[in-house]
Amino acid sequence: MSVAPLFGTLNATVSGTIARNTPKGTRRIVEPFGDGGTLALELKKKRPKEHIVNIVDEDLFKAFDFIKNATSGEIRTLKKYDWISSQETFDAVLGINADAGPEMFYRWYYLKKLGMVMEPDTAPEYDLLSTGHNLGMKLLGIPLMKVGLKKTDLINEDPLSVITSYGSSGTFMILLPSGAEQIEATRQKLTGLSADFFFAGKVKEATEIFDDAESFGQFNVSALSAASIMMAKLSVISNYDSGLPVIDLKELAQ
């Protein structure tokens, strides 16, 4: 079963592959790059008791934490807010200063969905094309999100440090970095991991996947085309059977 979350879901192609082929003997799942989505919101398979999700963005971390710990009263309060898109409501929401609770989440989610950031470090501007849109229906996903997040430990740390700290045996590490520098820095850590890992990094050209197959011959290297345009071509490296066809350079050379 897949949650239709407000935010933070993994790409369906990637999450489905991981959920179907989680390594046997996994006692702990660690997701250093939870900002881009988390397996916690994919209720397709029973997970181990320990599940650590790292969220780097502080506002997103607060939003996840609110959903995980929200009381029924706080959820009722959240649903009472004005979720219809309008310039007037947008301007009012901009003035909210709450740092926790339903008001904090309301401000964060309303501005995230209905605002446009034109320049870094500036307040979002209202998206006029969203006028009349009702965000309230999205709140129906909160109960299922709470189920998925109930057994997770949410942390707010540097993802590369998380890889180093939790990369021991018995752990399954889901490595989905974004950005060229982060992808390359994560690649450099793979050979030092004792944990089972599933690494997926976006590439521009197919030749980059063959380069990975040559550089990481001791691991399984596969190509994956994801449904999302933002993750169209992925080089997948794992040290266990991920269920994906492995690239065999010797066979290709024949």
Order of alpha helices (4+ residues) and beta strands (2+ residues): alpha-beta-beta-alpha-alpha-alpha-alpha-beta-beta-alpha-beta-alpha-beta-alpha-beta-alpha-beta-beta-alpha
